[in-house]
């Protein structure tokens, strides 16, 4: 399964997944050599970073969204 198949509904209907009003800020954001699939902002201007995986997580995946 492609990650985009999972990513699209989350990007288009975030309230259905997180039960909170979120605004999509970025898709496929490149930052310091990494890609963040989805970046949302909540009502308090906090960012929510979403890393989509189509397969089971591996240990190396845990720090993927960490911007060092």
PQR file of N, CA, C, O and H, with PARSE charges and radii, in Angstrom:
ATOM      1  N   UNK A   1       0.849  -1.184   0.000 -0.4000 1.5000
ATOM      2  CA  UNK A   1       0.000   0.000   0.000 -0.0000 2.0000
ATOM      3  C   UNK A   1       0.890   1.241   0.000  0.5500 1.7000
ATOM      4  O   UNK A   1       1.855   1.323   0.761 -0.5500 1.4000
ATOM      5  N   UNK A   2       0.569   2.174  -0.832 -0.4000 1.5000
ATOM      6  CA  UNK A   2       1.325   3.415  -0.879 -0.0000 2.0000
ATOM      7  C   UNK A   2       0.956   4.310   0.305  0.5500 1.7000
ATOM      8  O   UNK A   2      -0.201   4.368   0.721 -0.5500 1.4000
ATOM      9  H   UNK A   2      -0.214   2.108  -1.450  0.4000 1.0000
ATOM     10  N   UNK A   3       1.952   4.999   0.830 -0.4000 1.5000
ATOM     11  CA  UNK A   3       1.691   5.903   1.950 -0.0000 2.0000
ATOM     12  C   UNK A   3       0.721   7.007   1.561  0.5500 1.7000
ATOM     13  O   UNK A   3      -0.039   7.487   2.402 -0.5500 1.4000
ATOM     14  H   UNK A   3       2.892   4.952   0.492  0.4000 1.0000
ATOM     15  N   UNK A   4       0.737   7.414   0.302 -0.4000 1.5000
ATOM     16  CA  UNK A   4      -0.166   8.472  -0.164 -0.0000 2.0000
ATOM     17  C   UNK A   4      -1.635   8.072   0.008  0.5500 1.7000
ATOM     18  O   UNK A   4      -2.483   8.931   0.246 -0.5500 1.4000
ATOM     19  H   UNK A   4       1.354   7.024  -0.381  0.4000 1.0000
ATOM     20  N   UNK A   5      -1.936   6.794  -0.110 -0.4000 1.5000
ATOM     21  CA  UNK A   5      -3.310   6.312   0.073 -0.0000 2.0000
ATOM     22  C   UNK A   5      -3.768   6.559   1.510  0.5500 1.7000
ATOM     23  O   UNK A   5      -4.947   6.815   1.756 -0.5500 1.4000
ATOM     24  H   UNK A   5      -1.246   6.096  -0.303  0.4000 1.0000
ATOM     25  N   UNK A   6      -2.845   6.483   2.444 -0.4000 1.5000
ATOM     26  CA  UNK A   6      -3.145   6.749   3.853 -0.0000 2.0000
ATOM     27  C   UNK A   6      -3.120   8.256   4.123  0.5500 1.7000
ATOM     28  O   UNK A   6      -3.951   8.779   4.866 -0.5500 1.4000
ATOM     29  H   UNK A   6      -1.888   6.275   2.245  0.4000 1.0000
ATOM     30  N   UNK A   7      -2.170   8.930   3.518 -0.4000 1.5000
ATOM     31  CA  UNK A   7      -1.954  10.361   3.754 -0.0000 2.0000
ATOM     32  C   UNK A   7      -3.114  11.230   3.266  0.5500 1.7000
ATOM     33  O   UNK A   7      -3.518  12.162   3.962 -0.5500 1.4000
ATOM     34  H   UNK A   7      -1.495   8.505   2.915  0.4000 1.0000
ATOM     35  N   UNK A   8      -3.648  10.942   2.093 -0.4000 1.5000
ATOM     36  CA  UNK A   8      -4.692  11.786   1.505 -0.0000 2.0000
ATOM     37  C   UNK A   8      -5.916  11.966   2.400  0.5500 1.7000
ATOM     38  O   UNK A   8      -6.334  13.104   2.616 -0.5500 1.4000
ATOM     39  H   UNK A   8      -3.320  10.186   1.527  0.4000 1.0000
ATOM     40  N   UNK A   9      -6.512  10.892   2.932 -0.4000 1.5000
ATOM     41  CA  UNK A   9      -7.698  11.113   3.785 -0.0000 2.0000
ATOM     42  C   UNK A   9      -7.373  11.876   5.070  0.5500 1.7000
ATOM     43  O   UNK A   9      -8.194  12.660   5.546 -0.5500 1.4000
ATOM     44  H   UNK A   9      -6.173   9.968   2.757  0.4000 1.0000
ATOM     45  N   UNK A  10      -6.186  11.656   5.633 -0.4000 1.5000
ATOM     46  CA  UNK A  10      -5.809  12.394   6.842 -0.0000 2.0000
ATOM     47  C   UNK A  10      -5.672  13.873   6.518  0.5500 1.7000
ATOM     48  O   UNK A  10      -6.146  14.718   7.277 -0.5500 1.4000
ATOM     49  H   UNK A  10      -5.519  11.019   5.246  0.4000 1.0000
ATOM     50  N   UNK A  11      -5.028  14.197   5.398 -0.4000 1.5000
ATOM     51  CA  UNK A  11      -4.851  15.593   4.992 -0.0000 2.0000
ATOM     52  C   UNK A  11      -6.186  16.272   4.707  0.5500 1.7000
ATOM     53  O   UNK A  11      -6.379  17.439   5.047 -0.5500 1.4000
ATOM     54  H   UNK A  11      -4.643  13.511   4.782  0.4000 1.0000
ATOM     55  N   UNK A  12      -7.098  15.544   4.089 -0.4000 1.5000
ATOM     56  CA  UNK A  12      -8.369  16.131   3.677 -0.0000 2.0000
ATOM     57  C   UNK A  12      -9.432  16.170   4.770  0.5500 1.7000
ATOM     58  O   UNK A  12     -10.331  17.010   4.729 -0.5500 1.4000
ATOM     59  H   UNK A  12      -6.940  14.596   3.813  0.4000 1.0000
ATOM     60  N   UNK A  13      -9.337  15.266   5.749 -0.4000 1.5000
ATOM     61  CA  UNK A  13     -10.347  15.175   6.805 -0.0000 2.0000
ATOM     62  C   UNK A  13      -9.701  14.997   8.184  0.5500 1.7000
ATOM     63  O   UNK A  13      -9.990  14.012   8.864 -0.5500 1.4000
ATOM     64  H   UNK A  13      -8.607  14.584   5.782  0.4000 1.0000
ATOM     65  N   UNK A  14      -8.849  15.906   8.606 -0.4000 1.5000
ATOM     66  CA  UNK A  14      -8.128  15.709   9.876 -0.0000 2.0000
ATOM     67  C   UNK A  14      -9.039  15.607  11.095  0.5500 1.7000
ATOM     68  O   UNK A  14      -8.720  14.892  12.044 -0.5500 1.4000
ATOM     69  H   UNK A  14      -8.614  16.706   8.053  0.4000 1.0000
ATOM     70  N   UNK A  15     -10.158  16.307  11.080 -0.4000 1.5000
ATOM     71  CA  UNK A  15     -11.069  16.267  12.227 -0.0000 2.0000
ATOM     72  C   UNK A  15     -11.639  14.873  12.433  0.5500 1.7000
ATOM     73  O   UNK A  15     -11.887  14.467  13.569 -0.5500 1.4000
ATOM     74  H   UNK A  15     -10.417  16.888  10.309  0.4000 1.0000
ATOM     75  N   UNK A  16     -11.848  14.143  11.359 -0.4000 1.5000
ATOM     76  CA  UNK A  16     -12.362  12.779  11.455 -0.0000 2.0000
ATOM     77  C   UNK A  16     -11.369  11.841  12.151  0.5500 1.7000
ATOM     78  O   UNK A  16     -11.773  10.879  12.804 -0.5500 1.4000
ATOM     79  H   UNK A  16     -11.647  14.472  10.437  0.4000 1.0000
ATOM     80  N   UNK A  17     -10.093  12.120  12.011 -0.4000 1.5000
ATOM     81  CA  UNK A  17      -9.058  11.272  12.607 -0.0000 2.0000
ATOM     82  C   UNK A  17      -8.676  11.719  14.011  0.5500 1.7000
ATOM     83  O   UNK A  17      -8.431  10.885  14.883 -0.5500 1.4000
ATOM     84  H   UNK A  17      -9.765  12.902  11.481  0.4000 1.0000
ATOM     85  N   UNK A  18      -8.624  13.024  14.235 -0.4000 1.5000
ATOM     86  CA  UNK A  18      -8.099  13.550  15.501 -0.0000 2.0000
ATOM     87  C   UNK A  18      -9.148  14.208  16.385  0.5500 1.7000
ATOM     88  O   UNK A  18      -8.846  14.615  17.506 -0.5500 1.4000
ATOM     89  H   UNK A  18      -8.824  13.702  13.527  0.4000 1.0000
ATOM     90  N   UNK A  19     -10.379  14.317  15.891 -0.4000 1.5000
ATOM     91  CA  UNK A  19     -11.490  14.903  16.658 -0.0000 2.0000
ATOM     92  C   UNK A  19     -11.143  16.279  17.202  0.5500 1.7000
ATOM     93  O   UNK A  19     -11.517  16.638  18.319 -0.5500 1.4000
ATOM     94  H   UNK A  19     -10.625  13.987  14.980  0.4000 1.0000
ATOM     95  N   UNK A  20     -10.424  17.039  16.391 -0.4000 1.5000
ATOM     96  CA  UNK A  20     -10.041  18.402  16.749 -0.0000 2.0000
ATOM     97  C   UNK A  20      -9.908  19.192  15.457  0.5500 1.7000
ATOM     98  O   UNK A  20      -9.505  18.651  14.428 -0.5500 1.4000
ATOM     99  H   UNK A  20     -10.121  16.747  15.484  0.4000 1.0000
ATOM    100  N   UNK A  21     -10.245  20.468  15.515 -0.4000 1.5000
ATOM    101  CA  UNK A  21     -10.114  21.317  14.342 -0.0000 2.0000
ATOM    102  C   UNK A  21      -8.634  21.585  14.083  0.5500 1.7000
ATOM    103  O   UNK A  21      -7.953  22.203  14.901 -0.5500 1.4000
ATOM    104  H   UNK A  21     -10.572  20.908  16.352  0.4000 1.0000
ATOM    105  N   UNK A  22      -8.150  21.119  12.948 -0.4000 1.5000
ATOM    106  CA  UNK A  22      -6.747  21.310  12.572 -0.0000 2.0000
ATOM    107  C   UNK A  22      -6.688  21.937  11.194  0.5500 1.7000
ATOM    108  O   UNK A  22      -7.539  21.693  10.338 -0.5500 1.4000
ATOM    109  H   UNK A  22      -8.703  20.617  12.283  0.4000 1.0000
ATOM    110  N   UNK A  23      -5.655  22.756  10.999 -0.4000 1.5000
ATOM    111  CA  UNK A  23      -5.430  23.388   9.699 -0.0000 2.0000
ATOM    112  C   UNK A  23      -4.176  22.783   9.083  0.5500 1.7000
ATOM    113  O   UNK A  23      -3.117  22.770   9.710 -0.5500 1.4000
ATOM    114  H   UNK A  23      -4.964  22.954  11.694  0.4000 1.0000
ATOM    115  N   UNK A  24      -4.292  22.287   7.866 -0.4000 1.5000
ATOM    116  CA  UNK A  24      -3.142  21.721   7.165 -0.0000 2.0000
ATOM    117  C   UNK A  24      -2.206  22.853   6.779  0.5500 1.7000
ATOM    118  O   UNK A  24      -2.614  23.805   6.114 -0.5500 1.4000
ATOM    119  H   UNK A  24      -5.153  22.297   7.357  0.4000 1.0000
ATOM    120  N   UNK A  25      -0.940  22.747   7.202 -0.4000 1.5000
ATOM    121  CA  UNK A  25       0.057  23.782   6.938 -0.0000 2.0000
ATOM    122  C   UNK A  25       0.976  23.364   5.795  0.5500 1.7000
ATOM    123  O   UNK A  25       1.290  24.171   4.920 -0.5500 1.4000
ATOM    124  H   UNK A  25      -0.609  21.974   7.742  0.4000 1.0000
ATOM    125  N   UNK A  26       1.408  22.099   5.801 -0.4000 1.5000
ATOM    126  CA  UNK A  26       2.330  21.602   4.777 -0.0000 2.0000
ATOM    127  C   UNK A  26       2.055  20.136   4.471  0.5500 1.7000
ATOM    128  O   UNK A  26       1.579  19.378   5.317 -0.5500 1.4000
ATOM    129  H   UNK A  26       1.153  21.443   6.512  0.4000 1.0000
ATOM    130  N   UNK A  27       2.370  19.761   3.232 -0.4000 1.5000
ATOM    131  CA  UNK A  27       2.419  18.354   2.816 -0.0000 2.0000
ATOM    132  C   UNK A  27       3.775  18.128   2.192  0.5500 1.7000
ATOM    133  O   UNK A  27       4.247  18.939   1.395 -0.5500 1.4000
ATOM    134  H   UNK A  27       2.757  20.376   2.545  0.4000 1.0000
ATOM    135  N   UNK A  28       4.399  17.022   2.556 -0.4000 1.5000
ATOM    136  CA  UNK A  28       5.707  16.667   2.010 -0.0000 2.0000
ATOM    137  C   UNK A  28       6.722  17.796   2.228  0.5500 1.7000
ATOM    138  O   UNK A  28       7.423  18.210   1.305 -0.5500 1.4000
ATOM    139  H   UNK A  28       4.015  16.364   3.203  0.4000 1.0000
ATOM    140  N   UNK A  29       6.780  18.276   3.460 -0.4000 1.5000
ATOM    141  CA  UNK A  29       7.694  19.357   3.818 -0.0000 2.0000
ATOM    142  C   UNK A  29       9.112  18.818   3.940  0.5500 1.7000
ATOM    143  O   UNK A  29       9.376  17.915   4.734 -0.5500 1.4000
ATOM    144  H   UNK A  29       6.211  17.940   4.210  0.4000 1.0000
ATOM    145  N   UNK A  30      10.014  19.372   3.156 -0.4000 1.5000
ATOM    146  CA  UNK A  30      11.429  18.987   3.232 -0.0000 2.0000
ATOM    147  C   UNK A  30      12.122  19.884   4.257  0.5500 1.7000
ATOM    148  O   UNK A  30      12.078  21.111   4.168 -0.5500 1.4000
ATOM    149  H   UNK A  30       9.800  20.106   2.511  0.4000 1.0000
ATOM    150  N   UNK A  31      12.763  19.238   5.231 -0.4000 1.5000
ATOM    151  CA  UNK A  31      13.420  19.983   6.296 -0.0000 2.0000
ATOM    152  C   UNK A  31      14.697  19.256   6.701  0.5500 1.7000
ATOM    153  O   UNK A  31      14.656  18.132   7.201 -0.5500 1.4000
ATOM    154  H   UNK A  31      12.800  18.242   5.303  0.4000 1.0000
ATOM    155  N   UNK A  32      15.814  19.906   6.481 -0.4000 1.5000
ATOM    156  CA  UNK A  32      17.118  19.352   6.861 -0.0000 2.0000
ATOM    157  C   UNK A  32      17.314  17.933   6.342  0.5500 1.7000
ATOM    158  O   UNK A  32      17.741  17.047   7.082 -0.5500 1.4000
ATOM    159  H   UNK A  32      15.848  20.820   6.075  0.4000 1.0000
ATOM    160  N   UNK A  33      17.001  17.723   5.068 -0.4000 1.5000
ATOM    161  CA  UNK A  33      17.215  16.429   4.445 -0.0000 2.0000
ATOM    162  C   UNK A  33      16.182  15.373   4.782  0.5500 1.7000
ATOM    163  O   UNK A  33      16.357  14.208   4.427 -0.5500 1.4000
ATOM    164  H   UNK A  33      16.655  18.443   4.466  0.4000 1.0000
ATOM    165  N   UNK A  34      15.121  15.750   5.449 -0.4000 1.5000
ATOM    166  CA  UNK A  34      14.056  14.813   5.819 -0.0000 2.0000
ATOM    167  C   UNK A  34      12.746  15.306   5.225  0.5500 1.7000
ATOM    168  O   UNK A  34      12.624  16.473   4.852 -0.5500 1.4000
ATOM    169  H   UNK A  34      14.978  16.697   5.736  0.4000 1.0000
ATOM    170  N   UNK A  35      11.781  14.422   5.140 -0.4000 1.5000
ATOM    171  CA  UNK A  35      10.458  14.802   4.639 -0.0000 2.0000
ATOM    172  C   UNK A  35       9.427  14.506   5.719  0.5500 1.7000
ATOM    173  O   UNK A  35       9.341  13.391   6.235 -0.5500 1.4000
ATOM    174  H   UNK A  35      11.880  13.474   5.443  0.4000 1.0000
ATOM    175  N   UNK A  36       8.647  15.534   6.048 -0.4000 1.5000
ATOM    176  CA  UNK A  36       7.513  15.361   6.963 -0.0000 2.0000
ATOM    177  C   UNK A  36       6.266  15.287   6.092  0.5500 1.7000
ATOM    178  O   UNK A  36       5.968  16.221   5.348 -0.5500 1.4000
ATOM    179  H   UNK A  36       8.718  16.439   5.630  0.4000 1.0000
ATOM    180  N   UNK A  37       5.540  14.178   6.184 -0.4000 1.5000
ATOM    181  CA  UNK A  37       4.379  14.007   5.312 -0.0000 2.0000
ATOM    182  C   UNK A  37       3.325  15.086   5.516  0.5500 1.7000
ATOM    183  O   UNK A  37       2.899  15.736   4.561 -0.5500 1.4000
ATOM    184  H   UNK A  37       5.783  13.420   6.789  0.4000 1.0000
ATOM    185  N   UNK A  38       2.910  15.271   6.751 -0.4000 1.5000
ATOM    186  CA  UNK A  38       1.840  16.229   7.032 -0.0000 2.0000
ATOM    187  C   UNK A  38       2.198  17.077   8.245  0.5500 1.7000
ATOM    188  O   UNK A  38       2.715  16.574   9.243 -0.5500 1.4000
ATOM    189  H   UNK A  38       3.255  14.743   7.526  0.4000 1.0000
ATOM    190  N   UNK A  39       1.917  18.362   8.144 -0.4000 1.5000
ATOM    191  CA  UNK A  39       2.098  19.282   9.266 -0.0000 2.0000
ATOM    192  C   UNK A  39       0.790  20.054   9.427  0.5500 1.7000
ATOM    193  O   UNK A  39       0.336  20.735   8.508 -0.5500 1.4000
ATOM    194  H   UNK A  39       1.497  18.771   7.334  0.4000 1.0000
ATOM    195  N   UNK A  40       0.196  19.932  10.612 -0.4000 1.5000
ATOM    196  CA  UNK A  40      -1.047  20.630  10.927 -0.0000 2.0000
ATOM    197  C   UNK A  40      -0.787  21.650  12.021  0.5500 1.7000
ATOM    198  O   UNK A  40       0.211  21.576  12.737 -0.5500 1.4000
ATOM    199  H   UNK A  40       0.565  19.378  11.359  0.4000 1.0000
ATOM    200  N   UNK A  41      -1.713  22.613  12.138 -0.4000 1.5000
ATOM    201  CA  UNK A  41      -1.679  23.583  13.232 -0.0000 2.0000
ATOM    202  C   UNK A  41      -3.017  23.505  13.951  0.5500 1.7000
ATOM    203  O   UNK A  41      -4.069  23.454  13.315 -0.5500 1.4000
ATOM    204  H   UNK A  41      -2.524  22.673  11.556  0.4000 1.0000
ATOM    205  N   UNK A  42      -2.972  23.495  15.295 -0.4000 1.5000
ATOM    206  CA  UNK A  42      -4.218  23.442  16.058 -0.0000 2.0000
ATOM    207  C   UNK A  42      -4.677  24.844  16.418  0.5500 1.7000
ATOM    208  O   UNK A  42      -4.050  25.826  16.020 -0.5500 1.4000
ATOM    209  H   UNK A  42      -2.117  23.536  15.812  0.4000 1.0000
ATOM    210  N   UNK A  43      -5.751  24.941  17.159 -0.4000 1.5000
ATOM    211  CA  UNK A  43      -6.345  26.244  17.507 -0.0000 2.0000
ATOM    212  C   UNK A  43      -5.449  27.086  18.409  0.5500 1.7000
ATOM    213  O   UNK A  43      -5.649  28.296  18.523 -0.5500 1.4000
ATOM    214  H   UNK A  43      -6.260  24.144  17.482  0.4000 1.0000
ATOM    215  N   UNK A  44      -4.464  26.461  19.050 -0.4000 1.5000
ATOM    216  CA  UNK A  44      -3.528  27.200  19.911 -0.0000 2.0000
ATOM    217  C   UNK A  44      -2.203  27.463  19.207  0.5500 1.7000
ATOM    218  O   UNK A  44      -1.207  27.814  19.839 -0.5500 1.4000
ATOM    219  H   UNK A  44      -4.301  25.479  18.957  0.4000 1.0000
ATOM    220  N   UNK A  45      -2.207  27.287  17.879 -0.4000 1.5000
ATOM    221  CA  UNK A  45      -1.020  27.538  17.031 -0.0000 2.0000
ATOM    222  C   UNK A  45       0.113  26.546  17.278  0.5500 1.7000
ATOM    223  O   UNK A  45       1.263  26.827  16.940 -0.5500 1.4000
ATOM    224  H   UNK A  45      -3.016  27.003  17.365  0.4000 1.0000
ATOM    225  N   UNK A  46      -0.199  25.388  17.863 -0.4000 1.5000
ATOM    226  CA  UNK A  46       0.800  24.333  18.041 -0.0000 2.0000
ATOM    227  C   UNK A  46       0.839  23.479  16.784  0.5500 1.7000
ATOM    228  O   UNK A  46      -0.184  23.269  16.132 -0.5500 1.4000
ATOM    229  H   UNK A  46      -1.133  25.160  18.138  0.4000 1.0000
ATOM    230  N   UNK A  47       2.028  22.989  16.450 -0.4000 1.5000
ATOM    231  CA  UNK A  47       2.183  22.160  15.264 -0.0000 2.0000
ATOM    232  C   UNK A  47       2.060  20.686  15.615  0.5500 1.7000
ATOM    233  O   UNK A  47       2.531  20.234  16.659 -0.5500 1.4000
ATOM    234  H   UNK A  47       2.859  23.159  16.980  0.4000 1.0000
ATOM    235  N   UNK A  48       1.420  19.951  14.725 -0.4000 1.5000
ATOM    236  CA  UNK A  48       1.276  18.505  14.837 -0.0000 2.0000
ATOM    237  C   UNK A  48       1.931  17.902  13.600  0.5500 1.7000
ATOM    238  O   UNK A  48       1.479  18.133  12.478 -0.5500 1.4000
ATOM    239  H   UNK A  48       1.038  20.317  13.877  0.4000 1.0000
ATOM    240  N   UNK A  49       2.985  17.136  13.805 -0.4000 1.5000
ATOM    241  CA  UNK A  49       3.720  16.519  12.705 -0.0000 2.0000
ATOM    242  C   UNK A  49       3.262  15.084  12.547  0.5500 1.7000
ATOM    243  O   UNK A  49       3.227  14.330  13.520 -0.5500 1.4000
ATOM    244  H   UNK A  49       3.352  16.948  14.716  0.4000 1.0000
ATOM    245  N   UNK A  50       2.912  14.701  11.331 -0.4000 1.5000
ATOM    246  CA  UNK A  50       2.421  13.356  11.057 -0.0000 2.0000
ATOM    247  C   UNK A  50       3.381  12.653  10.105  0.5500 1.7000
ATOM    248  O   UNK A  50       3.637  13.135   9.002 -0.5500 1.4000
ATOM    249  H   UNK A  50       2.940  15.314  10.541  0.4000 1.0000
ATOM    250  N   UNK A  51       3.903  11.529  10.531 -0.4000 1.5000
ATOM    251  CA  UNK A  51       4.759  10.666   9.705 -0.0000 2.0000
ATOM    252  C   UNK A  51       3.920   9.444   9.363  0.5500 1.7000
ATOM    253  O   UNK A  51       3.512   8.700  10.255 -0.5500 1.4000
ATOM    254  H   UNK A  51       3.695  11.138  11.428  0.4000 1.0000
ATOM    255  N   UNK A  52       3.666   9.237   8.099 -0.4000 1.5000
ATOM    256  CA  UNK A  52       2.815   8.135   7.649 -0.0000 2.0000
ATOM    257  C   UNK A  52       3.688   6.945   7.257  0.5500 1.7000
ATOM    258  O   UNK A  52       4.663   7.089   6.520 -0.5500 1.4000
ATOM    259  H   UNK A  52       3.998   9.842   7.374  0.4000 1.0000
ATOM    260  N   UNK A  53       3.323   5.780   7.756 -0.4000 1.5000
ATOM    261  CA  UNK A  53       4.014   4.542   7.406 -0.0000 2.0000
ATOM    262  C   UNK A  53       2.983   3.533   6.928  0.5500 1.7000
ATOM    263  O   UNK A  53       1.988   3.283   7.608 -0.5500 1.4000
ATOM    264  H   UNK A  53       2.530   5.663   8.354  0.4000 1.0000
ATOM    265  N   UNK A  54       3.223   2.958   5.765 -0.4000 1.5000
ATOM    266  CA  UNK A  54       2.308   1.956   5.223 -0.0000 2.0000
ATOM    267  C   UNK A  54       2.626   0.565   5.761  0.5500 1.7000
ATOM    268  O   UNK A  54       1.809  -0.349   5.651 -0.5500 1.4000
ATOM    269  H   UNK A  54       4.031   3.161   5.213  0.4000 1.0000
ATOM    270  N   UNK A  55       3.800   0.410   6.336 -0.4000 1.5000
ATOM    271  CA  UNK A  55       4.247  -0.878   6.872 -0.0000 2.0000
ATOM    272  C   UNK A  55       4.524  -0.736   8.361  0.5500 1.7000
ATOM    273  O   UNK A  55       4.593   0.386   8.863 -0.5500 1.4000
ATOM    274  H   UNK A  55       4.464   1.153   6.426  0.4000 1.0000
ATOM    275  N   UNK A  56       4.685  -1.841   9.078 -0.4000 1.5000
ATOM    276  CA  UNK A  56       4.985  -1.755  10.508 -0.0000 2.0000
ATOM    277  C   UNK A  56       6.244  -0.916  10.770  0.5500 1.7000
ATOM    278  O   UNK A  56       7.207  -0.952  10.003 -0.5500 1.4000
ATOM    279  H   UNK A  56       4.629  -2.752   8.670  0.4000 1.0000
ATOM    280  N   UNK A  57       6.208  -0.172  11.861 -0.4000 1.5000
ATOM    281  CA  UNK A  57       7.349   0.666  12.231 -0.0000 2.0000
ATOM    282  C   UNK A  57       8.571  -0.169  12.584  0.5500 1.7000
ATOM    283  O   UNK A  57       8.467  -1.276  13.113 -0.5500 1.4000
ATOM    284  H   UNK A  57       5.426  -0.143  12.484  0.4000 1.0000
ATOM    285  N   UNK A  58       9.709   0.387  12.279 -0.4000 1.5000
ATOM    286  CA  UNK A  58      10.990  -0.196  12.674 -0.0000 2.0000
ATOM    287  C   UNK A  58      11.676   0.796  13.604  0.5500 1.7000
ATOM    288  O   UNK A  58      11.331   1.978  13.622 -0.5500 1.4000
ATOM    289  H   UNK A  58       9.794   1.286  11.850  0.4000 1.0000
ATOM    290  N   UNK A  59      12.624   0.327  14.356 -0.4000 1.5000
ATOM    291  CA  UNK A  59      13.320   1.188  15.316 -0.0000 2.0000
ATOM    292  C   UNK A  59      13.869   2.451  14.655  0.5500 1.7000
ATOM    293  O   UNK A  59      13.802   3.532  15.240 -0.5500 1.4000
ATOM    294  H   UNK A  59      12.904  -0.633  14.341  0.4000 1.0000
ATOM    295  N   UNK A  60      14.406   2.327  13.451 -0.4000 1.5000
ATOM    296  CA  UNK A  60      15.008   3.486  12.771 -0.0000 2.0000
ATOM    297  C   UNK A  60      13.964   4.541  12.397  0.5500 1.7000
ATOM    298  O   UNK A  60      14.312   5.698  12.164 -0.5500 1.4000
ATOM    299  H   UNK A  60      14.460   1.449  12.976  0.4000 1.0000
ATOM    300  N   UNK A  61      12.683   4.147  12.339 -0.4000 1.5000
ATOM    301  CA  UNK A  61      11.621   5.081  11.967 -0.0000 2.0000
ATOM    302  C   UNK A  61      11.286   6.067  13.085  0.5500 1.7000
ATOM    303  O   UNK A  61      10.764   7.149  12.817 -0.5500 1.4000
ATOM    304  H   UNK A  61      12.400   3.207  12.528  0.4000 1.0000
ATOM    305  N   UNK A  62      11.574   5.713  14.303 -0.4000 1.5000
ATOM    306  CA  UNK A  62      11.150   6.498  15.449 -0.0000 2.0000
ATOM    307  C   UNK A  62      11.658   7.937  15.398  0.5500 1.7000
ATOM    308  O   UNK A  62      10.906   8.860  15.712 -0.5500 1.4000
ATOM    309  H   UNK A  62      11.998   4.834  14.521  0.4000 1.0000
ATOM    310  N   UNK A  63      12.892   8.147  15.020 -0.4000 1.5000
ATOM    311  CA  UNK A  63      13.465   9.490  14.990 -0.0000 2.0000
ATOM    312  C   UNK A  63      13.367  10.175  13.650  0.5500 1.7000
ATOM    313  O   UNK A  63      13.995  11.217  13.465 -0.5500 1.4000
ATOM    314  H   UNK A  63      13.503   7.398  14.766  0.4000 1.0000
ATOM    315  N   UNK A  64      12.621   9.650  12.712 -0.4000 1.5000
ATOM    316  CA  UNK A  64      12.596  10.199  11.360 -0.0000 2.0000
ATOM    317  C   UNK A  64      12.115  11.634  11.310  0.5500 1.7000
ATOM    318  O   UNK A  64      12.631  12.424  10.520 -0.5500 1.4000
ATOM    319  H   UNK A  64      12.111   8.803  12.862  0.4000 1.0000
ATOM    320  N   UNK A  65      11.157  11.987  12.117 -0.4000 1.5000
ATOM    321  CA  UNK A  65      10.617  13.351  12.085 -0.0000 2.0000
ATOM    322  C   UNK A  65      11.392  14.311  12.976  0.5500 1.7000
ATOM    323  O   UNK A  65      11.077  15.500  13.018 -0.5500 1.4000
ATOM    324  H   UNK A  65      10.738  11.345  12.759  0.4000 1.0000
ATOM    325  N   UNK A  66      12.376  13.827  13.673 -0.4000 1.5000
ATOM    326  CA  UNK A  66      13.178  14.676  14.547 -0.0000 2.0000
ATOM    327  C   UNK A  66      14.038  15.611  13.712  0.5500 1.7000
ATOM    328  O   UNK A  66      14.855  15.160  12.910 -0.5500 1.4000
ATOM    329  H   UNK A  66      12.631  12.861  13.639  0.4000 1.0000
ATOM    330  N   UNK A  67      13.858  16.883  13.895 -0.4000 1.5000
ATOM    331  CA  UNK A  67      14.637  17.892  13.147 -0.0000 2.0000
ATOM    332  C   UNK A  67      15.843  18.296  13.988  0.5500 1.7000
ATOM    333  O   UNK A  67      15.718  19.072  14.936 -0.5500 1.4000
ATOM    334  H   UNK A  67      13.194  17.250  14.546  0.4000 1.0000
ATOM    335  N   UNK A  68      16.988  17.773  13.638 -0.4000 1.5000
ATOM    336  CA  UNK A  68      18.183  18.134  14.416 -0.0000 2.0000
ATOM    337  C   UNK A  68      18.960  19.234  13.771  0.5500 1.7000
ATOM    338  O   UNK A  68      19.990  19.653  14.299 -0.5500 1.4000
ATOM    339  H   UNK A  68      17.089  17.144  12.868  0.4000 1.0000
TER
END
